């Protein structure tokens, strides 16, 4: 719901945004959820005194939060300062001893039921909407997972072939060793030293270990025109292969 306050401010009780009438495209401030609930409760009950216990119940208890009278006083003080700053009203929220709290008569509140209300809600949605690239990230994650699964399948298939053929016959090249375990690549590298350095760095980063009988296969797609670059290191033994992806 949109409210006009003293013909100077527009308040959106849905998200706590407050706009100046001279600029409805950008909020001058946005209340925290607790502040927003307090102001909303006071506005919706502007003609009556709201008992402290009732405010604590609606603002804190109902939302699973721990409430206290002292905490309420602190938030009320924040709202008073806000109205002093933007409306020059010093005591916008009155404390009635032994009764509760209510809005001062100095605040003129009008409920907005017009196209202006729709505009405010539209602008608020723009400011709170999630960026569209979130969808793109999900697509990239799915693509990456597919790549990993495909590479694991290829590695397992090549492992079976390797048992029947020499490394040279299927184009494998030994790059280096991780401790006593050989590291093979699918191609020869002109910058072999740099590749070996990358492998050693990632081995240390992911705490990859080597046991007798283990061997590794390294692959990268850095020559691909695809914008997603990645490296794989598959650790294999007689029964299984475990793949680690780098540069994800």
N, C-alpha and C positions, 0 to 999 in steps of 0.2 A: 504494500500500500504506500502511496505517495502522500506526504503532508507538506503543506506550505506553512512556514513558521514566520510570523511577523512580516509577511510579504517580502521577505529578504532571502529566505533559505528554502530549499526543497530537500525533504528528508525521505529516503527510501527505506522503509522498515524491513524490507526483505533481506537486504545485504548490508545495511548500516551506512550507506553512502549519503553524504550531504553535499548539495550543490548550491552555489550562489546563483541567483536569478539571472545574473549577467553572463553566465557561462554554464549551460546545461550539458556540455559535452565532456567535462572533466570535473570529478568531485574535488571539493576543497579539502575534504577529510573523509575517512572511512572509519566508523566505530568498530571496536573489537566486538566479538560476539556477546560478551557479557554486558558491555556498555549499551550495545544495541538493544538487548532484551530489556534492560532497565528502562531506557527511554521509551521503548515501544509500550511497555506496561503502563508507564506514567501517562503517555499520550492517550492510550485507549481508555484510561480511567481518569481523564483530566479534570472531571467535575467532582471528584471525590478524593478523600484522603485514603491512601493505600497503606494499610498496616505493614510494619516492617516484616513481620513473619510471613505475610502473604507475598511480598516482593521476593524475599529469600526463597520461598517455595517455588515461585514461578521462574525465577532467574537461575537459581542454583540447583535446588533439590530435584526439580523436574528433569534436569539434564545430567543427573548423576554426579554433581559437584558438591564439594564440602562448602557450606556457607557459614558466615559469621557476621554479626552486626558491625564489627569494626571494618571488615572488608567492604560491606555495603557503603559505609560512610566514605571510604576512600574513592569508590567509583562515583558516588554522588558528587563529591568534590571535583572530580574530573569533568563531569558533565556541566557543572556550574561554571568552571573556568572556560569551557568551550563556548557556552552562551555569552559569557562576558566578552570573549574575544571576538566573536562574529556578530553578536547582536547588541553588545554594550548593555546587557541585562545582568546586574550583579548577583541577584539572588533568584535565579530562574526556578530553582527547586526548593520548596519550603519544607522545613522540618517542623511538624506539629508535635509538641511534647506529649508523650504517652499515647499518641494516636498513630502517627506514621508520617508519610510524605505525600506531597502533591505538587503539581506544577503551579507556578505563580501566575496570577492574572495578567502579568506583563507579557506573557507568551500567548499570542493569538494563533491558535492551531486550526487549520482548515484542511479537511480531507480533499485530496485532488481526485477528480473524476472527469478527466478530459484527455485530449490528445497529448497534452504536456506530460501526463502521467505515463502514457505509453512510451514517449520519447525518453523519459528518465529511465524506465525499466530497460529499454533497448540499449541505452548507453551503459547501464550497469552490467548488462549481460556481456557487452563487448569487453569490459574491463576484467570480468571474471572468467571469460571463456578460455578453455584450454587451447593452446596453439595447435594448428592443424598438423604440424610436423610430428605430433605424437603418433598419428596414424602411420606416417612414413617410418618412424622408428620401429613400430611393430612389424612392418613389412620387412625391414632390414633384418630384424631379429629372426623372423621366420626363414628368410633367405639364408642367413648365417647357419641356422640349425640344419637346414637341408644340405648345405655345403659340407658340414661336419659329418653328417650321416653318410653322404656320398663318398667322402674321402675314407671313412672307416671301412665301407664296403670295398672300395678299390684296394685299400691296404691289405685287407684280408684275402681278397682275390689274388693280389700279387704275391702275397706270402705263400699261397698254395702253389702258384706257378714257380716261385723261386725254389721250392723244394725239388722241382724236376728239371730246372734249368740253371745254368750258370748266371751270375750277375751280369756279365757282359752281354749275354744274348738278349736281355730285356732292357738294357740301357741303364743300369745302376752304377753309380760311382761312389767310392768311399771318400767322404769328406774329411773326417777326423775320428776321434774316439772320445767317449765320455767314460773316463776312467779306463777300464779294459774293454768296454763295449763299443763296437764299430758304429759309425753314423754314416748311412748311405743317402745319396740324393738321386733324384730322377734325372738330373742333368748336370753337366759340368758348369762351373761358375768361373767367370773371368776375375771376379772379386772374391775369390775363395776365402782369403783371410778375413774379410769383413763378414762373410756369411758364418764362418766358424765362430767369430767373436759374438755375433748375434745369438747363435745357438747356445754358447756357453753362458751368456748373460741371462737368457731365458731359462736355462736349466737351473741356474742358481736362484732365479726369481721364483720358479714354481717348485723348487726343492725336488727336482727329478733325480732319482737314484739309479744306479746300475748294479745288477747282480750278474753272476756268472751265467752265461748263456743268453743274456739279453742283447738285443741289437735295435738300432733306431733307423727310421726313415724320415728324411726331411723333405718338405715340399713348400714352395711359395708360388704365388701367382702375381709377383711384382711386375711381370712383363705384360700382364693383362691390361686392357684399356678400361676394364671395369673400375669404378671409383672405390670399391671396397677391396683393400689390400689385406692379405692375411698370410700367415705362415703356419704350417703344421709340423709337429714332431710326434711320430708314432713310435711308441716303445713296445717291442714285440719279444715274445719268447716262443717256446714250442707250442703253446696252446692259445694264447690271446695276444691282442694288440690294444694298447691304450693310447688314445690320441689327445694331445694337448694343442690347443689353438693359441697362437700369439697374435698381437696387434689387433685385437678384436675391437 
